[in-house]
Amino acid sequence: MYYNPKTKEIISHNELKCRLHASIPELEEEVGEWHLIHNGDAPTIQNGQSIVPDEIKLQNGKYVQTWKSAGKIQESSSVMLEDRISAIESGLIEIAKLMSEGRS
């Protein structure tokens, strides 16, 4: 993938070749105003989180795709279990109400 810092646009190697009507060697660092994107380090994540793209930053003369964690960190398993039991109990109460109303 290639990045244009002026326009903030990201395009593939093939798209760049088509736009410029040129043959471009794979992994060419710079082609005009376009720069090869390098992958940065991924952050540490916890259960329930995922890694998503963040900004592209100039680091040590190269453009690097940075990453960030996203998503809700799961609560402790005992809290989650209590919430699930409560939801089941509420559902059973609703079912019992519907059944008793149907018999009336």
Steps between C-alpha positions, in 0.01 A plus 500: 500500500609855427420822682490860379561725803364807320163348412493237783400245235595131516512284188631159402811435294285409198289816533817709510631335182168569325488863613852574391483278191835359603675181600602526864720242673343323799579666835638816338535741795398819320328570170445872444289621794404144597676312780501130586314429824680289760318321783565623851487292816160385619392590853435244769130419525276336757198273463222665303731745324629504145773684315394769252698739277591838646696782335776470245804676643841593368753311714872484424440616143233236425121517510370255759145373554440523874243289682279536805286272709123532479201340657370448847721333756304212645400524861597231744342163427304500828330830410424371151353180644277698737375713210420190296314334787301819557407516131386136505291557813337805341423298189345219703280748687378644169427152364306410817294821467418428137398143578276605790335771285432244229317273746274775630 
